[in-house]
Amino acid sequence: MTTESYQLSSAQPLTEAYIHRTDSRLNTLFGYHSGCEQDWEKRANSLHNNSNTRASSLDVANVLRLYNKRMNATEETMSAISSLAEGSPVVIGGQQAGLWTGPLLVIHKAVSIIKAAKSASEQLGITVVPLFWIAGEDHDWDEANHTYVITSDQELRKLSVARPEGARTSVSRTLLSSDTWVRLIEELEQSLPHSEFKPQLLEQLTDMSKGSYSLSDMFAHMLSHLFGREGLVLLDADDPELRKLESPMFSRMLEHNDELESAYVSTGEAIKEFGYALQAEVTASSANIFLFHPDRGEERVLLYKRNGGYEDRKGISSWTKEELLQIAAERPQLLSNNVLTRPLMQDYLFPVLGTVLGPGEIAYWALTGEAFKVLGMEMPILVPRMSFTLVEGIVAKNMEKYDLTFADVMERFDARKEKWLKDQDSLAIAEKFGIVRANFEASYKPLVDLAASIQQGLAKLGDTNMTKILEQIDYMESKTTDAHQKQFEASIRQLERIRLALHPSGKPQERVVTMVAYWNRYGNSWLHNLLEAPYSRTGGHEIVYL
C-alpha cells in the first residue's frame, strides 16, 4: 500500500482557522486544541477529577453491553465496554445512520475515532475507548435513506428506500419490514459489479438484515462487522435504555434553558463579529430540545418557549415547564437532543477525552463552549476527522497514462481533458475552421456594407444572413470534431472513469460513494489500508492507493 498527502479544502473558514491556529480569538470558543499534546493530558486529568458530575460509568456500560451484544459485538468490543465501566475515557464521534452506511466519510470518521483513541492511549498510558454515536434520534429521513454505487457500466446509481407510512419520527423508530430488506438487497445485487467477494457480501448483509428493524440497526450491524476487531463500541442515541440515564441531564437543560439560550445567542454573535458564518441555526426562544409527541405517533417536534411555557412550532400543542420536567423524570424516552444540546448530553454520559468531528461539525460546535460552562462543564478536545480518497489500480494506471495528478482530477479535470483531446488533433480542425470563419467574415462584411449603401434595410438582413452562415460553419466544426473524437472514445471513457472514481458529481469521493463498492471489489483489504494509513490529530487528507 502507498499513500500520498493532499491538501483538501474544507470550505469552512472557521474550521480551517481552528485546525491551523491562525486566529487566536477562537481560543475563547474552543479552549483545548487537538494538536497540543499537553491539552490531552490536561483534559484527561480534568475528567479524572470530575467523575462525580457524570452519569454512572457502570450504568452506561450495562446499557452498551446489551445494545452491542444485539449487534453481534466482538470480544474486543465487549472488553472495551468493560474498560468503560471502570472509568476509561473515550474518543467519540458519530453520524446519522445511512443506507448501506451512506457515503465513505462515515467510514473515515470511524477510522479516525479508532486511530485517535489509539494515539491517546499510547501518549497517556491508559485505555482510551473508541465510541461511535449513531444519531438514531434524528428524523431527517431524506438524509439517511439513500446512498450511491458505481455500477459495472461505470454509472453512478442512487439506491434509496422510501419512508414507511406513519409519523415523522426518528430514523431508529421508523421500522422497515423484512420484505423491504429483501428488495433492497436485490437492488444492491443488481447494481454492484460481479466480483469474487460479492456472494459472501450479499450473504452477510442478508444475515444482518434478519436482526435489523430499522436503518439504524443495519447501520450498527455493518459497523460492528467492519470494526469489531478494533474494539469500536456502538450506541444508538435513541436507545430507550440509554435515554433513562439521560433523565437528570434533560432536567438540568430544562431548568437552565434560558441561560443556555443566552449562551448560544451570545456566542453566535461573537462568531459573527469575528467574521465567520454560523453553521447551526440559533433560533430565538428555541429550547433546543425535541419531544416525541405522544399524541401524534411520536412525531419528533422541536420545543419553543412561548407564553410562559413550551409549544411546538405551530403552537398546536403546549406544555408547562413542570409537565416537561415530569416527562424528563418519568418518560425521558419522549425527549431528544438537537445539534446544540447533543454535545452536552454526550459529555454527561461519557468521560469524553476528545470528539472526532467533520469540518461543518467543528464550525457549529464553536457555538457550544459557553453552554458547557452554564452547566459547570467544559468542551472536550475537538479532533478533526481524517479524510481519504481510495484510488484503485486501474484508475491509478489510467492517471499515469494521461499524465494526470490527483490535483488535476480534483481541480482542473475538464481543462486537462480538453487539452489532451486537442493535443490529439493532428488535423488542426479548430485552427482550419477558425481560418475559414475569419476569411468568410472578412469577405462577406464588405458585401453587407455594399447592400446597405443601396438600401439601408438590407443591413439587418445581411447581418442575420452572416450570423446564420457562421452558425452553420460552427455546426460543421462541431460535427467534424465529434467524428474525429470518436476515434478516442475508449480514451474518453477511461478519462471519465477517473473522474467518476475520484470526483463523482463534482464532489470528493467520500461525500458520494458508499463503502460497499470497495467491500464488493476488495473484501476487507481496502479497510485494512485505511486503518494503516498515516494519521494526524489535526486531520488531513490521504490518498490511499489500493
C-alpha positions in Angstrom: 0.0 0.0 0.0 1.2 3.5 -0.8 -0.3 6.8 0.4 0.1 10.4 -0.5 -1.0 13.6 1.4 -3.1 16.2 -0.3 -4.5 19.5 1.0 -8.2 19.2 0.6 -10.1 22.4 1.4 -12.9 22.0 3.9 -14.8 25.2 2.7 -15.2 26.1 6.4 -13.1 29.1 7.2 -13.7 28.8 11.0 -12.7 25.2 11.0 -9.5 25.9 9.0 -8.6 28.7 11.4 -9.1 26.3 14.4 -7.0 23.5 12.8 -4.1 25.7 11.8 -4.4 28.1 14.8 -4.4 31.2 12.5 -7.0 33.2 14.6 -6.2 33.5 18.3 -9.7 34.9 19.0 -11.0 31.3 18.6 -9.2 30.2 21.7 -12.1 31.7 23.7 -14.5 29.4 21.8 -12.7 26.1 21.9 -10.2 26.1 24.8 -8.3 22.8 24.0 -6.6 22.1 20.7 -6.2 18.6 19.3 -2.7 19.3 18.1 -1.3 20.2 21.5 -0.1 17.1 23.4 -0.4 18.9 26.8 -4.0 19.5 26.2 -4.7 15.8 26.1 -3.0 15.4 29.4 -4.9 18.3 30.9 -8.3 17.0 29.6 -7.5 13.5 31.0 -6.7 15.0 34.4 -9.9 17.1 34.3 -12.0 14.1 33.6 -10.5 12.2 36.4 -11.2 15.0 38.9 -14.8 15.5 37.8 -16.0 11.9 37.5 -18.8 12.6 40.0 -20.5 15.1 37.7 -21.4 12.5 35.0 -23.7 9.5 34.7 -22.5 6.3 36.3 -20.0 4.6 34.0 -21.2 1.2 35.3 -24.8 2.0 34.4 -23.8 3.3 30.9 -21.7 0.3 30.3 -24.5 -2.1 31.2 -26.7 -0.4 28.6 -24.0 -0.6 26.0 -23.4 -4.3 26.7 -27.0 -5.1 25.9 -27.0 -3.0 22.7 -23.7 -4.1 21.3 -24.5 -7.8 22.1 -27.6 -7.4 20.0 -25.4 -6.1 17.2 -23.1 -9.2 17.3 -20.3 -7.4 19.2 -16.8 -9.0 19.2 -14.8 -9.9 22.3 -12.7 -6.8 21.6 -15.7 -4.5 21.8 -17.1 -6.2 24.9 -13.7 -5.8 26.5 -13.7 -2.1 25.6 -17.1 -1.7 27.3 -15.6 -3.3 30.5 -12.9 -0.7 30.4 -15.5 2.0 30.1 -17.3 0.5 33.1 -14.1 1.0 35.1 -14.0 4.7 34.1 -11.8 4.7 31.0 -12.1 7.9 28.9 -13.5 7.8 25.4 -12.8 9.3 22.0 -16.3 9.7 20.4 -17.8 10.7 17.1 -21.0 10.0 15.3 -23.2 10.2 12.3 -26.8 9.7 11.3 -27.4 6.1 10.1 -27.5 5.8 6.3 -28.4 3.1 3.9 -25.5 0.7 3.5 -23.7 3.1 5.9 -24.1 6.1 3.5 -21.1 7.8 2.0 -17.5 6.9 2.7 -17.0 9.8 5.1 -18.9 7.7 7.7 -16.2 5.1 7.5 -13.5 7.7 7.6 -15.0 9.0 10.8 -15.0 5.6 12.4 -11.3 5.1 11.3 -10.5 8.5 12.8 -12.1 7.6 16.1 -10.2 4.4 16.4 -6.9 5.9 15.5 -7.4 8.9 17.8 -8.2 6.6 20.7 -5.1 4.5 20.0 -2.9 7.6 19.7 -4.3 9.0 23.0 -3.8 5.6 24.7 -0.2 5.5 23.7 0.5 9.0 24.9 -1.3 8.8 28.2 -0.5 5.1 29.0 -4.2 4.3 29.7 -7.0 2.6 27.9 -9.0 5.1 25.8 -12.2 3.6 24.3 -13.3 4.3 20.7 -17.0 5.0 20.6 -19.4 5.6 17.7 -22.5 7.6 18.4 -25.3 6.6 16.0 -27.6 9.6 15.8 -30.7 7.4 15.6 -32.9 10.1 17.2 -32.6 12.3 14.1 -35.8 12.4 11.9 -34.4 13.6 8.6 -35.3 10.5 6.5 -34.3 12.0 3.2 -30.7 12.4 4.5 -30.5 8.8 5.7 -32.5 6.8 3.1 -30.0 6.7 0.2 -26.5 6.0 -1.0 -24.6 5.8 -4.3 -22.8 3.0 -6.0 -20.8 2.9 -9.2 -22.3 0.2 -11.5 -20.5 -2.2 -13.9 -21.5 0.2 -16.7 -19.5 3.0 -14.9 -22.5 4.9 -13.9 -23.4 6.5 -10.6 -26.6 4.9 -9.3 -28.6 6.1 -6.4 -30.1 3.5 -4.1 -32.9 4.5 -1.7 -35.7 3.4 0.4 -39.0 5.2 0.9 -40.2 6.2 4.3 -42.9 3.8 5.5 -46.3 5.3 6.2 -46.6 6.9 9.6 -45.5 9.9 11.8 -42.3 11.8 11.1 -40.4 10.2 13.9 -36.8 9.3 14.4 -34.9 7.0 12.0 -34.5 4.4 14.7 -38.2 4.4 15.4 -39.1 4.1 11.7 -39.4 0.4 11.2 -38.6 -1.5 8.0 -40.2 -4.8 7.1 -38.2 -8.0 6.2 -39.7 -7.7 2.6 -38.2 -4.2 2.3 -34.7 -5.6 3.2 -35.1 -8.4 0.7 -35.9 -5.8 -2.0 -33.0 -3.5 -1.0 -30.5 -6.3 -1.1 -31.8 -7.5 -4.5 -31.4 -3.9 -5.8 -27.9 -3.8 -4.4 -27.1 -7.1 -6.1 -28.2 -5.8 -9.4 -26.2 -2.6 -9.0 -22.9 -3.9 -7.9 -20.4 -5.3 -10.5 -19.7 -9.1 -10.3 -16.7 -10.0 -8.1 -15.2 -12.8 -6.1 -16.4 -11.2 -2.9 -19.9 -10.3 -4.0 -21.7 -13.6 -3.0 -20.3 -13.5 0.6 -21.0 -9.8 0.9 -24.7 -10.3 0.0 -25.0 -13.3 2.3 -23.6 -11.3 5.2 -25.9 -8.4 4.6 -28.9 -10.8 4.4 -27.9 -12.3 7.8 -27.6 -8.8 9.2 -31.0 -7.8 7.9 -32.7 -10.5 9.9 -31.9 -8.7 13.1 -32.4 -5.2 11.7 -35.7 -3.5 12.2 -34.6 0.0 11.1 -31.8 1.7 9.1 -30.1 2.3 12.4 -30.0 -1.4 13.2 -28.5 -2.3 9.8 -26.0 0.6 10.1 -24.9 -0.7 13.5 -24.6 -4.3 12.3 -22.4 -3.2 9.5 -20.1 -1.1 11.6 -19.8 -3.9 14.2 -18.8 -6.3 11.4 -16.3 -3.8 9.9 -14.7 -2.5 13.1 -15.4 -5.1 15.8 -11.8 -6.3 15.9 -10.7 -2.7 16.6 -12.9 -2.7 19.7 -15.2 0.1 18.4 -18.2 0.5 20.8 -21.5 1.5 19.3 -24.5 3.3 20.7 -27.9 4.4 19.3 -28.8 7.8 20.7 -32.4 6.8 20.6 -31.9 3.7 22.7 -34.7 3.8 25.4 -32.4 2.3 28.0 -29.8 5.0 27.3 -32.5 7.6 27.5 -33.3 6.6 31.0 -29.8 7.5 32.1 -30.2 10.9 30.4 -33.1 11.9 32.5 -31.2 14.0 35.0 -29.4 15.9 32.2 -32.7 16.7 30.5 -34.0 18.1 33.7 -30.9 20.3 34.0 -31.3 21.5 30.4 -34.9 22.5 31.2 -34.1 24.2 34.5 -31.3 26.2 32.9 -32.9 26.6 29.4 -32.9 30.4 29.4 -29.2 30.5 30.4 -28.4 28.0 27.7 -30.2 30.0 25.1 -28.4 33.2 26.1 -25.1 31.3 25.9 -25.8 30.1 22.3 -27.0 33.5 21.2 -24.1 35.5 22.7 -21.6 33.0 21.3 -23.3 33.2 17.9 -22.9 37.0 17.9 -19.2 36.7 18.8 -18.6 34.3 16.0 -20.3 36.7 13.5 -18.3 39.6 14.9 -15.1 37.5 14.2 -16.3 37.4 10.6 -17.5 33.8 10.4 -20.8 32.4 9.3 -22.9 30.3 11.7 -23.1 26.6 10.8 -26.1 25.9 13.0 -29.2 27.9 13.4 -29.6 29.7 16.7 -33.3 30.3 16.9 -34.8 32.7 19.3 -36.9 31.1 22.0 -35.9 27.6 20.9 -35.5 25.1 23.8 -33.0 23.1 21.6 -34.9 20.0 22.8 -37.2 17.8 20.8 -40.3 16.0 22.1 -41.6 12.8 20.6 -45.2 13.9 20.6 -47.2 11.1 22.5 -50.5 12.0 20.8 -49.1 12.2 17.2 -47.5 8.9 16.7 -44.2 10.0 18.3 -43.7 12.7 15.7 -40.5 14.5 16.7 -41.3 18.2 17.3 -38.9 21.0 18.4 -40.0 22.8 21.5 -40.2 26.6 21.7 -40.6 28.8 24.8 -43.8 30.9 24.4 -46.4 32.3 26.7 -44.7 31.2 29.8 -44.5 27.6 28.7 -43.4 25.4 25.8 -45.1 24.9 22.4 -44.5 23.1 19.2 -43.5 25.2 16.2 -47.1 25.8 15.0 -48.4 26.4 18.6 -50.8 23.4 18.3 -49.7 21.7 21.4 -48.3 23.2 24.6 -46.7 22.1 27.9 -45.7 23.8 31.1 -42.2 23.6 32.4 -43.4 21.4 35.2 -45.0 19.0 32.8 -41.8 18.7 30.8 -39.8 18.1 34.0 -42.2 15.4 34.9 -41.7 13.8 31.4 -37.9 14.1 31.9 -38.2 12.2 35.2 -40.8 9.6 34.2 -40.8 9.3 30.4 -37.4 10.5 29.2 -37.7 8.4 26.1 -40.1 11.1 24.8 -37.2 13.7 24.8 -34.4 14.2 22.4 -31.4 16.5 21.8 -30.7 18.7 18.9 -27.3 19.6 17.5 -26.6 22.2 20.2 -27.6 20.1 23.2 -26.3 16.8 22.0 -22.7 17.8 22.8 -23.8 18.5 26.4 -25.6 15.1 26.7 -22.6 13.3 25.2 -20.3 14.8 27.9 -22.7 13.9 30.6 -22.9 10.3 29.6 -19.2 9.7 29.0 -15.8 10.9 30.1 -15.1 12.4 26.7 -11.4 13.0 26.1 -11.9 14.1 22.5 -14.7 14.1 20.0 -14.0 13.5 16.3 -15.8 15.9 14.0 -16.1 16.8 10.4 -15.4 20.4 9.2 -19.1 21.5 9.4 -19.4 20.0 12.9 -16.4 21.8 14.3 -17.9 25.0 13.0 -21.2 24.5 14.8 -19.6 23.1 18.0 -18.0 26.6 18.3 -21.4 27.7 19.5 -21.4 25.4 22.5 -18.5 26.5 24.6 -20.4 28.9 26.8 -23.3 26.4 27.1 -20.9 23.9 28.6 -19.9 26.4 31.2 -23.5 27.2 32.1 -23.8 23.6 33.3 -20.4 23.5 35.0 -18.8 21.5 32.3 -16.1 22.2 29.7 -15.9 21.4 26.0 -13.8 18.3 25.2 -10.9 18.3 22.7 -12.3 18.7 19.1 -10.5 16.3 16.8 -10.8 16.9 13.1 -11.6 13.6 11.3 -9.3 12.3 8.6 -10.5 12.1 5.1 -9.3 9.8 2.4 -9.6 9.1 -1.3 -9.3 5.4 -2.4 -7.5 5.0 -5.7 -7.9 1.7 -7.4 -5.1 0.2 -9.5 -6.8 0.6 -12.9 -7.6 4.3 -12.0 -4.0 4.9 -11.0 -2.8 3.3 -14.2 -5.0 5.5 -16.3 -4.0 8.6 -14.4 -0.4 7.8 -15.3 -1.3 7.1 -18.9 -2.9 10.5 -19.3 -0.3 12.3 -17.1 -2.9 13.3 -14.6 -2.1 14.2 -11.0 -4.6 13.9 -8.2 -4.8 17.7 -8.1 -5.6 17.7 -11.9 -8.6 15.5 -11.3 -9.9 17.4 -8.3 -9.2 21.0 -9.5 -9.0 21.2 -13.3 -10.2 17.9 -14.9 -12.2 19.4 -17.7 -9.3 21.7 -18.8 -6.9 18.8 -18.7 -9.3 16.5 -20.7 -9.8 19.2 -23.3 -6.1 19.8 -23.6 -5.4 16.1 -24.1 -8.1 15.9 -26.8 -6.7 19.0 -28.5 -3.2 17.5 -28.4 -4.6 14.5 -30.4 -5.8 16.8 -33.2 -3.1 16.4 -35.8 -5.5 17.7 -38.4 -5.7 21.1 -36.7 -9.5 21.1 -37.1 -10.2 24.1 -34.8 -7.4 26.1 -36.5 -8.6 25.4 -40.0 -12.3 26.2 -39.2 -11.1 29.3 -37.5 -9.3 30.5 -40.6 -12.4 29.7 -42.8 -14.6 31.6 -40.3 -12.3 34.6 -40.3 -11.9 34.6 -44.1 -15.7 34.4 -44.6 -16.4 37.3 -42.2 -13.7 39.4 -43.9 -15.1 38.6 -47.4 -18.8 38.9 -46.5 -18.8 42.1 -44.4 -18.0 44.4 -47.4 -20.9 42.8 -49.3 -23.3 43.6 -46.4 -21.9 47.2 -46.4 -22.5 47.4 -50.2 -26.1 46.2 -49.9 -26.7 48.6 -47.1 -25.4 51.5 -49.1 -28.0 50.7 -51.8 -30.9 50.2 -49.3 -30.4 50.7 -45.6 -32.9 48.0 -44.7 -30.7 45.3 -46.3 -28.1 45.9 -43.4 -30.1 43.9 -40.9 -30.9 41.2 -43.4 -27.2 41.0 -44.2 -26.2 40.7 -40.6 -28.8 38.0 -40.0 -27.6 36.1 -43.0 -24.0 36.2 -42.0 -24.9 35.0 -38.5 -26.7 32.0 -39.9 -23.8 31.1 -42.2 -21.4 31.4 -39.2 -23.7 29.1 -37.2 -23.6 26.6 -40.0 -19.8 26.7 -40.0 -19.8 26.2 -36.2 -22.2 23.3 -36.6 -19.9 21.7 -39.3 -16.9 22.2 -37.0 -18.8 20.6 -34.1 -19.7 17.6 -36.2 -16.2 17.2 -37.6 -14.7 17.4 -34.1 -17.2 14.8 -32.8 -16.4 12.5 -35.7 -12.7 12.9 -35.0 -13.1 12.3 -31.3 -15.0 9.1 -31.9 -11.6 7.7 -32.6 -10.7 8.3 -29.0 -13.9 7.0 -27.4 -12.0 4.4 -25.4 -9.7 7.1 -24.1 -12.6 9.4 -23.2 -14.2 6.5 -21.3 -11.0 5.9 -19.4 -10.8 9.6 -18.5 -14.4 9.7 -17.4 -13.8 6.6 -15.3 -11.0 8.5 -13.4 -13.4 11.4 -12.8 -16.2 9.1 -11.6 -14.0 7.2 -9.3 -12.3 10.2 -7.6 -14.6 13.2 -8.1 -18.1 11.9 -8.7 -20.7 14.6 -9.4 -18.1 17.2 -8.9 -17.7 16.3 -5.2 -15.0 14.5 -3.2 -15.3 10.7 -3.4 -16.0 10.5 0.4 -19.2 12.6 0.1 -20.9 10.4 -2.5 -19.9 6.8 -2.9 -20.7 4.1 -0.4 -18.0 1.8 1.0 -20.0 -1.3 -0.2 -18.5 -0.7 -3.6 -15.0 -1.4 -2.2 -16.1 -4.2 0.1 -17.5 -5.8 -3.1 -14.3 -5.4 -5.0 -11.6 -6.0 -2.4 -13.1 -7.8 0.5 -11.5 -6.5 3.7 -8.2 -5.3 2.3 -9.4 -1.8 1.5 -10.4 -1.2 5.1 -7.0 -2.6 6.3 -5.4 0.0 4.1 -7.4 2.8 5.7 -6.6 1.7 9.2 -2.9 1.5 8.3 -2.8 4.9 6.6 -1.0 7.9 8.2 -2.9 9.6 11.0 -2.8 13.2 12.3 -4.7 14.6 15.3 -5.3 17.7 13.3 -6.9 15.9 10.4 -5.8 15.9 6.8 -6.4 14.1 3.6 -4.6 11.0 2.5 -4.7 9.4 -1.0 -4.7 5.7 -0.5 -3.7 3.5 -3.5 -5.3 0.1 -3.3 
